[in-house]
Amino acid sequence: MDPYRLVRPILFRFEPETAHALTLTALRLAGATGVGRAALRRLVEPRPPSPAVELLGLRFRNRLGLAAGYDKDGRAVRGLACLGFGHIEVGTVTPRPQPGNPRPRLFRLVEDEALVNRLGFPSRGAAAVLRSLEARRPDGVVLGVSLGKGASTPLEAAAEDYASLVETFRAVADYLVLNVSSPNTLGLRRLQGRQYLEDLLGRVRAALERGPGRRPPLLLKLSPDLTPPELEDALSAASGAVEGLVVANTTTSRPGLQSTRAVEAGGLSGRPLYPIVRQQVERVCRWAGGRFVVVACGGVGEPRQVRELLDVGADLVQLYTALVYRGPGIVPALASFG
C-alpha cells in the first residue's frame, strides 16, 4: 500500500501553505542524514530505470524533473533528490528577500486535482538561497534555479535584477531559468512582449558572457496563455539568446473546473492545465524547429501524458501539483516513461 494514502488526509486537514511547509521540513530533515535519505529512497517503489539523456551539455538521469515553486529556497533539495527526479528546479528566487502576497494565497481544488496560487514570489532572497544550495547541493541530479524580478523593481529595470541573479547563481546552478510569466507579480507577464523581451534577454546574455567563471545554459519560462502571435514573437526574441524554454507557467484561465475554489484569483496548476500545456508545447516544437531544448511543465500526472509530451517534441517534463495529490510514489512511475 502506498503510505501517502495514509498521510494525505492528515496533510489536507491543514491550510495548504502550512501543509506544504510541513512537507518541506520533513524532506529537509530526512535529507540531512544518510539514514533519512535511505528512508526516502525506500518510500518510492523501484521501477525499471529509464535511460539517461544528454541535453544542454548536462547528463540527466531521466527526463522527469521537479518544477520551480515546490522548494522556493532550496532547503529540501537533498531530500527531494532521493525521490528519483532527474532534475530539480529551485525558486523562483528574487534578488532581495520579499514576503510575497498576503495569505491566504494557496488553494486546493480537490475535485479538479488542481491548485490556485497567488504567492507572488515569496523568497528569502538570492544571498540566503545561494548559501543554502552551497551547503546542500545534492549529487547525481541536475540542479536548476528559477529567477524572478523583485516585486518593487519597475519593468524598465527588470533586466538588472535578472542579470544580478545570473551572476549570483552561475557557479552553483547547472542551468538558469528566467521566469517572466508568473501571473502573480504585477506586470511581470508584459516582459514576454517583444518590446521588453529582446532587451532583457540581450542584457542578461551579455552579463553571462562577459562575466568570469561558468556559463550555465539559460532557459526562458513562458505563459500558457500567450496567443499564437504572442508566442511567435517570444520565440523570435528568444532565438539565439537562450538555450531552452520551459512551457509553461500557471494559467489564469479556468477550464471546466468543478471546485468552488475556482473563483480564487491566481495561477491555476494541476490536471486541468494539461491540455493547454500540451497544445502550447506542440506549437513551440513545431515553430521552433529544434532551436531550443523544450521542458514541458503543467498538468502532468499520468505516464501516458509524459509519453505524449515527449512524442510532440518535448525533451524534458516537469511536475509539481501531482506530487501534492499523489505523493512521492508518482515520481518513479512517471520517470520510467521518460
Secondary structure, DSSP 8 states (H G I E B T S, - for coil): --THHHHHHHHTTS-HHHHHHHHHHHHHHHHTSHHHHHHHHHHS--------EEETTEEESSSEEE-TTSSTTSSSHHHHHTTT-SEEEEEEE-SS-B--S-S--EEEEGGGTEEEE-----B--HHHHHHHHHHH--SSSEEEEEE---TTS-GGGHHHHHHHHHHHHTTT-SEEEEE---TTSTTGGGGGSHHHHHHHHHHHHHHHHHSSS----EEEEE-TT--HHHHHHHHHHHTTT-SEEEE---BS--TT--SGGGGS-SEEEEGGGHHHHHHHHHHHHHHHTTSSEEEEESS--SHHHHHHHHHTT-SEEEESHHHHHH-TTHHHHHHTT-
